Amino acid sequence: MNDRERDIIRKTVLQLIMKGVVRWTNIEKLVCISCGAFATTNTIKRQFYGYLLANGYIERVSRGKYAVTEKGRKLYVALS
């Protein structure tokens, strides 16, 4: 997976959460559908948990629900 594909997944995740899709299972399904063949379940999990959540771009609100932080909004703008 190259940097461009990672950025597409990250941007899509942030966009979905900002639009109100806050549950992990829904995010995973929609990213798989919209990002194409390179967006497998494992790659989405790595970007979601290993990058966005670990670096403070998103935060866990409650079990299975997530929100975008101010830092995440800035990243979204940078990726656009």
N, C-alpha and C positions, 0 to 999 in steps of 0.2 A: 504494500500500500504506500502510495506516495503522499507528499505533504498536501497536495491539492485535494485529494480524496479525503484526507483527515479533516481538512478545513471545511469541506462540504458537509461532512457528517456533523461536525461541531456547530456549524451555522444552522443546520436543519434542526438539531436538538434545541438550541437556544431559541430559534424562531417558534417552534412548537410550544415550548414552555411559556413564552411570552404571549402566545395566542390563547393560552388557557389549558393546553394539554399537559397536565401535571403528573399523571400516573406513569410509572416506568413501563408497564406492559403496553400501554397505548403509544407511548413515545417510541418504543422499540419497533412495534409493528409499522407505524407510519414512516419511520426513517428507513426501514427495510424496503418499503414500497417506493418511496420517493427518491432514494439515492441509487438504486440500481444494484447491479451484481456485486460491486465491491463492498457494499454495506451488509456484511453478515452479522449475525447475532453477536459473535465474539468481538468483532471490530467495533461495533456500537457500544458494547459493554466497556471495552478498553477506553474508548474516547469519553464515554459518559462518566464512569467511575474513576478511571485512572488519570484522566486529564481534567475534565470540567469540574467534577466534584472535588477532587484532590487539590486543585489549585484555586478553589474558591469562586469559580464562575457560576456555579449553581449551588444551592443549599437544600438540604433535606428539611422539609417543613414538618412532615409526619411520616408514618410508615407508608412507603411507596409513593409519596408525593414530594414534588420538588418545585423550587422557585429559582428564578434568575436573580443573581445579585447585581449590584451596580457595576462591579468589575466585569460581570458577564455581559451586561448591556454594552459596555465599552468594547469588549471583544467582538460582539455581534456587529457593531458599527465598523470596526476595523476589517472584519471579514466580508463586509458588503461591498 
